[in-house]
Amino acid sequence: MKVSQLLERRREQWRNLEGLCQELEHRRVRRLGGQAVSHFASLYRAACADLALADAYQLPPDTVRYLHQLVGRAHNQLYRSQIFRWRDWGHEMFQVLPARLLCDRALWLAFAIFWGTFGFSMLLAYASRTYSEQVVGEAMMARLQEMYSKPVTDRPGDASGMMAGFYVMHNAGIGLRCFAAGLLLGIGGLFATLSNAVVLGGCFGFMLTVGERDNFLQFVTARGPFELTAIVLSAAAGMRLGFSLIATDGLARTASLRRAASQATPTIGAAVVLFCLAALIEGFLSPSSLPYEVKAAVAVVSVALMALYIFGLGLRRRV
């Protein structure tokens, strides 16, 4: 059979591929269905082969041009970039993610390790200066006392904005390290969570014993819930990836890692939001001269909002 005759018999497949391209241009892939997407990919590969034959055997220019356009159109649909949609983001963040966090054992493991160790380390540092010297270090202890030696006063607006940007970068760096450590089969995440909790708890406990205590509390109380919870979320997301390399549920390790990554990405998104909120509080509210009661109220409201997000929205989604 001549190549021209073979390609002529393939015109029906080209029309099918063209129809699927038109459908994909107006609908999302998930609405098309898995079987139709698989058929589309098969038709695309066949069209690529037809185009190669048409070029090699110098078929009529109209046929070659049509196949070029068809293959390009199909390629754009098969490898198209994902457009950010606020509606999809809202559905993921306010319906899917809360229920996932509520059932995420890696999150609750990280939560228990961090807050349990943080509280225990704070108590030890409060009771023993020797413990503070061993965990925090004398240089850090002196730096903390110097940092909070002056009462909190209002900061100029432009300086507050600059410091908020700095805090975003600084806090995100801490979260990124906790997340990356979790890739070490989850063990690295456990260690990073534990070490951060020990040091931060030691700093808090030590500062509660010195004369700069009130200045310290004025600065850290409002931002604490968002910032520390974001660290836990980052560590949990990394631990989920690390654990997926061990507990694969029968999947290949790469497939298990991809599945865990799709589940961990929204968690990291939530951590980024909390880091940004903590940075805004740290940049504008913490250094203000507002009464401590206002800052304590912000901390209480922050905890309530996070509890409502995970338990309120999460339980409603599960029901």
N, C-alpha and C positions, 0 to 999 in steps of 0.2 A: 504493500500500500504506500502511495506517495505521501510525503510529509504534508503537502497541502490538503490532501484528502483527510488525513488524520486530524489535522487542526480544524478542518471544517466540521468534523463530527464532534469536536469538543465545544462548539459554540453554545450548546445548551448549558454546559457547566459554567461557561463564562457568564451567561445571562443569570444563572443562579447566584454566582459570586457577586455580580453587580447588584442583584436584588438584596442580598445580605448586607452588602456595603451600605446601601441606601437605608436599610433598616437600622443598622448600627449607628449611622449618623444622627438618627433621631431618637434612639433608645440607649439605655445603659446596658452593658454587657450582661450583668446579672439578670436582667429582665428577659434577655434573649433565650436563656436556658443553656445548660451544659452541652446537650446533644447538638444544638444548632451551632454553638461556638466551635465544637470539635469538627463539625462538617465544614464550617467556614475555613478553619485552618487547613483542612485537607484540600479544599478547592483552591486556596491561596497557593499551596505548594505546587499543585498541578498547573496553575496559571504561570508560575515562575518557570516551570519546565517548558511549557508551551512557548513562552517568550524566548527562552534560550534557543529552541528549535526554529522559531520564526526568524530570529536574528541570524542563526547559523546558515539557514537555507535561503536567506534573502527573499522572504515572502513579500507580497505587496506592502508598500509603505503604510497604507491605511490599516492593515491588520496589525503590523508591528506597533504603530502608534496607539491603536486601541488597546493592545495588550500592555504596553508601557503604562498607559493611564490607569488601566484596571489594576495592575500589580501595585502601582504606587498608591492608588486609593485604598486597596486592601491592606497594604503595609501600614498606612497611616492609621487604620482602624485597629489592626492587630497590635501595634506598638504605640498606640496613642498615649499621650501623657494624661495623667489623672487631674482633672480640673477640681480645684478646691470648691466645695459647696458648703455654705454655712448650714444648710439643712442637714446634710449628712454628718457634719461635725457636731451639730447639736444633738442629733440622735445618738451618736457614739458616746459623747461625753455625759449626757444627762439620762440616757436610758440603758445603754449597754454596759458602760464602764462601771457605774455604781454596783450593779449586781455582780460583775466580774470581780471587783475589789472585795466585795463581801465574801465571796467564795474562794478567794486566792489564798491558799495556804502559805505560799512564799511570803505574802504581805504580812500575814499575822505572825509568822515566825520572825520576820524582821522586826515587826512592831514589838513583840514580846522581848526579843533580845535587846533591842535598842533602849526601850523605856525601862525595862527591868534593870539593865546594867547601868543606865544613866542615873536612875534613882539610887541604886546601891552605891555607886561611885560618889555621888553627891553627898550622901550620908557619911561615907568614910572620910571624905575631904573635910567635911564640916567638923567631924570629931577629931581628926588627926592631921596636924600640919605636916607630919612626916610623910603621910600618904600623899598629900598635895605636892610635896617636893619631889617625890618619886614619880608621880604620874604627870603632873603639869610641868614641873621643872622650875627652879628658882628664877631663871631668866624670864620665863613667861609669867610667873607670879608677879614679879616686879613690873613687867610691862603692863599687865592688867591693872595693877594699882595706879600706875601713872596715867593710863588711858582714861580711867574713871575718877581721877583725883579732883576734877572740877565739876561743879553742879551743871546739870543739863540746861542749856540756854537755847533760845530760838536761833536757827541758822538761816542765812539769806536764802531766798528762793532758788537762785541760780546754783548756789553751792549744794542745796538739797537735791536738785535734779541731777547734778553731776555725781554726787555720792550714791544716789539711787541706781544710776547706771553702773557704777563700780560694784555695788552690792549684788546686782544681778549677775555680773561676770564672776564675782567671787563665790557666790552661793552656787551658781551653776557648775563651777569647777569642782566644788565638793561633791555635788550630786553626780557629776560625770565620773569622778574617781570611784565612788561607791558602785555605780552602775557597771563600769568597766571591770572592777574587781570581781563582780558576780560571774563573769564569763569563765573564771577559773573553776569550772565544775561546781559553782555555787559556794565552794569553800572560801574563795577570796571575798565574796560578798559578805559571808558570815563574819570573817575577820575584820573587814572594813567597817561593818556595822558595829561590831564589838569595840574596836579601837576608837572610833569616833565617839561612841557612848561613854567610854571610860574617860577620855580626855575632856569632853564637854561637861560631863557630870562633875569631874574633878575641878574644873574651872568654876562652875556654878557654886559648888560646895565651898571652895576656898573664898570666893568673893563674898559669900554670906557671913564670913567670920571677920572681915576687915572693916575699917572705917568708911571705905568707899562703897559700902553695900547699897545704900539708898540710890546713889548715882548709877550704880550698875543695874539695879532693878528698874529704874526709870528708863533705861535705854533698851533693855532686852525683853521686858515683859510682853509688850504688845506684839513684837515680831516673832517671838518664840514658837507659838503653835504652828504657824504656817511653815516656818523655816525648818524646824525639826521634823515635821511630818513629811516635808518634801524630801528630806534626806532618807527617811524610811522608805518612801515610795521608790526612790531611785535605786536603793539597795535591793528592794524586792524585785524590781524589774530585771536587774542584772542577775539576781539569784535564779529567777525563773528561766532565763536563758541558759545559765550554767547547769541547772538541774535537768533541763531538757536533753542535755548530752548524755545523761546517765539514765534517766527514766524516759525511754523513747516510746513506750506503749506499742512496741512492735514496728515502729517506723524506722527508716534509715535515719542516722543521726542528723544529716543535713535537712531532711524533711521535718524531723522533730524540732530542730533549731528554727526553721522557717515558721513553723506553727507557733512556737513560743514567742518569736519576734513579733508576729502579728498581734499577739495578745499583750505583749509587754509595751508596745509602742504607745497605745493610749495612756498607759500608766505613767510613762515618761512625760507625755503631754500634760497630764495632771500635775506632775511634779514641777514642770516648768512654770505652770500657772501659779502654783503655790510659792515658788522661788521669787517670781516677779511681784506677787502681792507682798511677800515678806520684805523685798527690797524697797518697795514703795513706802511701807510702814517704817522701815529702818531709815529711809532717806528723809521723810517728811514728818512723821509723827513722833518717832523715838527721840530725836534731838529737840523737840519742842518743849516749851515751858508749861504745857498743859498739866493739870493735876494728875498724880499717879492713878487716882481712881478711874480716870478716863482711859488711860492706857491699859489698866487691868480689865476694864469693861470690854475693850477691843479684843483682848486675849480670850475672854470668856465667850464673846460672840463668835470669834474665829473657831474655837473648839466646837461650839454648837452648830455652826454652819457645816463644818466637816463631818460631824456626826450625822446631821440631817442628810447630807449628800450621800454618804455611804449606807447608812442604815435606813433612812427614810426612802430615798429613791431606790436603793438596792432591794429592800424587802418588797416594795411595791412592784418592781419589775419581776421578781421571782414569783410573786403571787399571780 
